[in-house]
Amino acid sequence: MKIGILTGGGDCPGLNPAIRGAFMKAMDHGDELFGVMDGWKGMINVNTRQLTLSDVEEIIGKGGTILGTSRTNPFKNDENDVPMVLENMKKFDALIAIGGEDTLGVASKLYKQYGTRVVGVPKTMDNDLSCTDYTFGFDTAVTVAVDALERLRDTGRSHRRIMVLEVMGRHAGWVALFTGIAGGADWILLPEIEPDIEKMCEHLRVIKQRKNYGIVVVSEGTKFAEIEGEQEVDAFGHVILKEKGIGEYTAKIIEEKTGIETRVAVIGHIQRGGAPTLFDRMLGTRVGVKAVELIHEGKFGQMACLVGNEITSAPLEAATSILKTVEQDWWKLAQTMFK
């Protein structure tokens, strides 16, 4: 069997372990695995190459993706893109798409509208895909962010400042939530929760008096009514968040309302790089293997997923139609830590 495999959307640690896992399982079946370069762009431009054992055997500890990636949306750009994808998919017996809501959303449409032989592997550092407890990339991203928070704590304590750490998270605040709780932040701002600026600033005044510094973690997708408006979007219709400057705005508001010197750090794409953690290496490997199993079971239109400690599957449509966002119980836990 000839199987294509692509990685789309933002890169994150765990992609290479997933590619490796799929290859190793494909070997068990005597399959040939072909890398599609640069995500859906490679399916449009027919940019593929057959993978070998030497390509993948030592990539489990490497960040990024050996296949390259892009944010190409064949349903959004040229009207000929989808026909090209469908024609090029005929070169394979099946296709594995590794990605988040956008990449797997394309896979879901191709399956639902055209009956393509495609399966999905969930990847996103935002951890916002439904039907799976965790996605690989998230654990590494939060580990990096917590390390950054601890370093900011040293500076904040030394200079008696409030330090604001901006982390990634467009619609879902899982990275900010876990970073804030695990790093002992004094306040957290999330896309799902309307910011209570007065309550936050009052709390920061109290903790400044007690320990002379404070830490605030803010998700880049946090919504402030004052700076919402028409903004540039990408191929999938998402606002390009680097222009919003949420961290800078948060620091400005805190300093204006409290009179406490406040600084901001934006770690941005640093969260996406570097060697995957143990958790992400294991999860990436397991869902990569599962993808090949789904193909041989004829379960197309499905996505490998983690439920408890079991790797199972769920429909791509269900996994991508509704984002998994932070619920009130998680926010209550975070607030319990604000003392």
C-alpha positions as CSV (number, residue, x, y, z in Angstrom):
1,M,0.0,0.0,0.0
2,K,1.2,3.5,-0.8
3,I,0.4,6.0,1.9
4,G,1.0,9.8,1.8
5,I,1.7,11.8,5.0
6,L,1.7,15.6,5.5
7,T,2.0,18.1,8.3
8,G,0.1,21.3,8.2
9,G,-0.4,24.5,10.2
10,G,2.0,25.7,12.8
11,D,4.9,23.5,13.7
12,C,5.3,22.0,17.2
13,P,7.4,19.4,19.0
14,G,5.9,15.9,18.4
15,L,5.5,16.1,14.7
16,N,8.6,14.1,13.9
17,P,7.8,11.4,16.5
18,A,4.4,11.1,14.8
19,I,5.9,10.7,11.3
20,R,8.4,8.2,12.7
21,G,5.6,6.2,14.4
22,A,3.6,6.1,11.2
23,F,6.6,4.9,9.2
24,M,7.5,2.1,11.7
25,K,3.9,0.8,11.6
26,A,3.8,1.1,7.9
27,M,6.9,-1.1,7.7
28,D,5.1,-3.8,9.6
29,H,2.5,-3.9,6.8
30,G,5.0,-3.7,4.0
31,D,3.6,-0.2,3.1
32,E,5.5,2.6,1.4
33,L,5.2,6.0,3.1
34,F,5.5,9.1,1.0
35,G,6.1,12.5,2.6
36,V,4.0,15.3,1.2
37,M,6.1,18.4,1.6
38,D,4.8,21.7,3.1
39,G,1.3,20.6,4.1
40,W,-1.7,20.9,1.7
41,K,0.6,23.1,-0.6
42,G,2.5,19.9,-1.4
43,M,-0.8,18.1,-2.4
44,I,-1.5,20.9,-4.8
45,N,2.0,21.2,-6.2
46,V,2.7,17.4,-6.2
47,N,5.8,17.9,-4.0
48,T,6.4,14.4,-2.5
49,R,9.2,12.0,-1.8
50,Q,9.3,8.4,-0.5
51,L,10.6,8.2,3.1
52,T,13.2,5.7,4.2
53,L,14.2,4.2,7.5
54,S,17.3,6.4,7.5
55,D,15.0,9.5,7.2
56,V,13.1,8.8,10.3
57,E,15.0,6.5,12.7
58,E,16.7,9.3,14.6
59,I,14.1,12.1,14.5
60,I,12.1,11.2,17.6
61,G,14.0,13.9,19.7
62,K,13.9,16.7,17.1
63,G,11.4,19.6,17.0
64,G,9.7,20.9,14.0
65,T,8.8,18.6,11.0
66,I,11.1,17.0,8.4
67,L,8.2,17.4,5.9
68,G,7.9,21.2,6.2
69,T,4.6,22.9,6.8
70,S,2.3,25.7,5.5
71,R,-1.0,27.3,6.3
72,T,-2.3,26.6,2.8
73,N,-6.1,26.2,2.6
74,P,-7.1,24.5,-0.7
75,F,-10.7,25.5,-0.1
76,K,-9.9,29.2,0.2
77,N,-7.3,30.1,-2.4
78,D,-7.5,29.2,-6.2
79,E,-10.6,27.4,-7.4
80,N,-8.4,24.8,-9.0
81,D,-6.7,23.8,-5.7
82,V,-9.3,21.3,-4.5
83,P,-9.4,19.5,-7.9
84,M,-5.6,19.3,-7.9
85,V,-5.6,17.9,-4.4
86,L,-8.2,15.3,-5.4
87,E,-6.3,14.3,-8.5
88,N,-3.0,14.1,-6.6
89,M,-4.5,12.0,-3.9
90,K,-5.0,9.3,-6.5
91,K,-1.3,8.6,-6.3
92,F,-1.8,7.1,-2.9
93,D,-4.0,4.4,-1.5
94,A,-4.6,6.7,1.6
95,L,-3.4,9.9,3.2
96,I,-2.5,10.8,6.7
97,A,-3.0,14.5,7.6
98,I,-1.3,15.7,10.8
99,G,-2.4,19.0,12.1
100,G,-4.8,21.1,14.1
101,E,-8.3,22.4,13.5
102,D,-7.4,24.0,10.1
103,T,-5.4,21.1,8.6
104,L,-7.8,18.5,9.9
105,G,-10.8,20.7,8.9
106,V,-9.6,20.4,5.3
107,A,-9.2,16.7,5.7
108,S,-12.7,16.4,7.1
109,K,-14.2,18.4,4.2
110,L,-12.3,16.2,1.6
111,Y,-13.7,13.1,3.3
112,K,-17.3,14.4,3.8
113,Q,-17.7,16.0,0.3
114,Y,-15.6,13.7,-1.8
115,G,-15.2,10.4,0.1
116,T,-11.4,10.6,0.1
117,R,-9.3,7.9,1.9
118,V,-7.9,10.2,4.6
119,V,-7.2,9.8,8.3
120,G,-6.1,12.4,10.8
121,V,-3.5,12.8,13.6
122,P,-4.2,15.6,16.1
123,K,-1.4,18.2,16.5
124,T,-1.6,21.5,18.2
125,M,0.2,23.2,21.0
126,D,-3.1,25.0,21.8
127,N,-4.6,21.7,22.9
128,D,-8.0,22.8,21.5
129,L,-9.1,19.9,19.4
130,S,-12.2,18.1,20.6
131,C,-12.5,14.3,21.1
132,T,-8.9,14.0,22.4
133,D,-7.8,14.7,26.0
134,Y,-4.4,16.1,24.9
135,T,-2.6,16.9,21.6
136,F,1.1,16.6,21.2
137,G,3.0,19.9,21.2
138,F,1.0,21.2,24.2
139,D,3.1,19.6,27.0
140,T,6.4,20.9,25.4
141,A,4.9,24.4,24.9
142,V,3.8,24.7,28.5
143,T,7.1,23.4,29.8
144,V,8.9,26.1,27.8
145,A,6.5,28.7,29.0
146,V,6.8,27.7,32.7
147,D,10.6,28.0,32.4
148,A,10.2,31.5,31.0
149,L,7.8,32.4,33.9
150,E,10.4,31.2,36.4
151,R,13.0,33.4,34.8
152,L,10.7,36.4,34.8
153,R,10.0,35.8,38.5
154,D,13.7,36.4,39.3
155,T,13.7,39.7,37.4
156,G,10.3,40.8,38.9
157,R,11.5,40.0,42.4
158,S,14.8,41.8,41.9
159,H,13.2,45.0,40.5
160,R,10.0,45.0,42.5
161,R,7.9,44.9,39.3
162,I,4.8,43.3,37.8
163,M,5.9,41.0,35.0
164,V,3.5,40.1,32.2
165,L,4.1,36.9,30.2
166,E,2.3,36.7,26.9
167,V,1.9,33.1,25.6
168,M,0.2,31.6,22.6
169,G,-3.5,30.6,22.5
170,R,-5.9,32.0,19.9
171,H,-9.3,30.8,20.9
172,A,-8.4,28.5,23.8
173,G,-6.4,29.5,26.8
174,W,-5.0,26.1,27.8
175,V,-1.4,27.2,27.5
176,A,-1.9,30.3,29.6
177,L,-4.0,28.4,32.1
178,F,-1.5,25.5,32.7
179,T,1.5,27.9,32.6
180,G,-0.1,30.2,35.1
181,I,-1.2,27.4,37.5
182,A,2.0,25.4,37.2
183,G,4.2,28.4,37.4
184,G,2.4,30.0,40.4
185,A,1.3,33.2,38.5
186,D,-0.7,35.8,40.4
187,W,-3.3,36.3,37.7
188,I,-4.2,34.7,34.3
189,L,-6.1,36.2,31.4
190,L,-7.8,33.9,28.9
191,P,-9.7,34.2,25.6
192,E,-12.7,32.4,27.2
193,I,-13.0,34.7,30.3
194,E,-13.9,38.4,30.0
195,P,-11.1,40.3,31.7
196,D,-12.0,41.8,35.1
197,I,-9.3,44.5,35.0
198,E,-10.3,46.2,38.3
199,K,-10.3,42.9,40.2
200,M,-7.0,41.9,38.7
201,C,-5.3,45.3,39.5
202,E,-6.7,45.3,43.1
203,H,-5.2,41.8,43.6
204,L,-1.9,42.9,42.1
205,R,-1.8,45.9,44.6
206,V,-2.3,43.4,47.5
207,I,0.4,41.0,46.4
208,K,2.8,43.8,45.6
209,Q,2.6,44.9,49.2
210,R,3.1,41.3,50.4
211,K,6.0,40.2,48.2
212,N,7.1,43.2,46.2
213,Y,6.4,41.7,42.8
214,G,3.8,39.9,40.7
215,I,3.4,37.7,37.7
216,V,0.6,37.8,35.2
217,V,0.2,35.3,32.3
218,V,-1.9,36.4,29.4
219,S,-3.1,34.4,26.4
220,E,-2.5,36.2,23.0
221,G,-6.2,35.7,22.2
222,T,-7.5,37.5,25.2
223,K,-10.2,39.9,24.2
224,F,-10.1,43.6,25.3
225,A,-13.1,45.5,23.9
226,E,-10.9,48.6,23.5
227,I,-8.6,47.1,21.0
228,E,-11.0,44.7,19.1
229,G,-11.8,45.7,15.6
230,E,-11.1,45.0,11.9
231,Q,-7.7,43.2,11.6
232,E,-5.7,41.3,9.1
233,V,-6.6,37.6,8.8
234,D,-4.8,34.5,7.4
235,A,-6.0,31.9,4.8
236,F,-8.3,30.3,7.4
237,G,-9.9,33.6,8.4
238,H,-8.0,33.9,11.7
239,V,-6.8,37.3,13.0
240,I,-3.0,37.6,12.8
241,L,-2.5,38.1,16.5
242,K,1.1,39.4,16.4
243,E,-0.4,42.8,15.5
244,K,-2.7,43.0,18.6
245,G,0.1,43.3,21.2
246,I,-2.1,41.8,24.0
247,G,0.9,41.6,26.4
248,E,1.9,45.2,25.8
249,Y,-1.7,46.3,26.3
250,T,-2.0,44.3,29.5
251,A,1.2,45.8,31.0
252,K,0.1,49.3,30.0
253,I,-3.3,48.9,31.7
254,I,-1.8,47.4,34.9
255,E,0.8,50.2,35.2
256,E,-1.8,52.9,34.6
257,K,-4.2,51.6,37.1
258,T,-1.8,50.5,39.9
259,G,1.2,52.8,39.5
260,I,3.4,49.8,39.7
261,E,6.3,49.5,37.2
262,T,5.3,46.7,34.8
263,R,7.2,44.9,32.0
264,V,6.1,42.4,29.4
265,A,7.8,39.4,27.7
266,V,6.4,37.7,24.6
267,I,8.0,34.3,24.0
268,G,6.0,33.7,20.8
269,H,7.3,31.0,18.5
270,I,10.0,29.9,21.0
271,Q,7.1,27.8,22.5
272,R,6.9,25.9,19.2
273,G,10.5,24.8,18.9
274,G,13.0,22.5,20.6
275,A,13.0,18.9,21.5
276,P,9.7,17.4,22.5
277,T,9.1,16.3,26.1
278,L,8.7,12.7,27.1
279,F,4.9,13.0,27.0
280,D,4.9,14.5,23.5
281,R,7.4,11.9,22.2
282,M,5.2,9.1,23.4
283,L,1.9,10.7,22.3
284,G,3.2,11.6,18.9
285,T,4.5,8.1,18.4
286,R,1.3,6.4,19.5
287,V,-1.1,8.5,17.3
288,G,1.2,8.1,14.4
289,V,1.0,4.3,14.7
290,K,-2.7,4.5,15.2
291,A,-3.2,6.4,11.9
292,V,-1.7,3.5,9.9
293,E,-3.9,1.1,11.9
294,L,-7.0,3.1,11.0
295,I,-6.0,2.9,7.3
296,H,-5.7,-0.8,7.4
297,E,-9.0,-1.1,9.2
298,G,-10.6,1.0,6.5
299,K,-11.7,3.7,9.0
300,F,-11.3,6.7,6.8
301,G,-12.6,10.1,8.0
302,Q,-11.4,9.3,11.5
303,M,-8.8,10.9,13.7
304,A,-6.5,9.1,16.2
305,C,-7.1,10.4,19.7
306,L,-6.1,10.0,23.3
307,V,-8.9,9.2,25.8
308,G,-7.6,8.5,29.2
309,N,-4.6,6.5,28.5
310,E,-6.1,4.7,25.5
311,I,-5.4,5.6,21.9
312,T,-8.7,5.3,20.0
313,S,-10.4,7.2,17.2
314,A,-13.1,9.7,16.5
315,P,-14.7,11.3,13.4
316,L,-12.7,14.1,11.9
317,E,-15.9,16.2,11.7
318,A,-16.6,15.8,15.4
319,A,-13.0,16.6,16.3
320,T,-12.9,19.9,14.3
321,S,-16.4,21.3,14.4
322,I,-16.2,22.6,17.9
323,L,-13.1,23.7,19.6
324,K,-12.2,22.4,23.1
325,T,-12.0,25.6,25.2
326,V,-11.3,26.2,28.9
327,E,-14.4,25.6,31.0
328,Q,-15.5,27.4,34.2
329,D,-14.3,24.6,36.5
330,W,-10.8,25.1,35.3
331,W,-11.1,28.9,35.8
332,K,-12.4,28.3,39.3
333,L,-9.3,26.2,40.0
334,A,-7.0,29.0,38.7
335,Q,-8.8,31.6,40.9
336,T,-8.3,29.3,44.0
337,M,-4.5,29.9,43.4
338,F,-4.8,33.7,43.4
339,K,-4.0,34.6,47.0
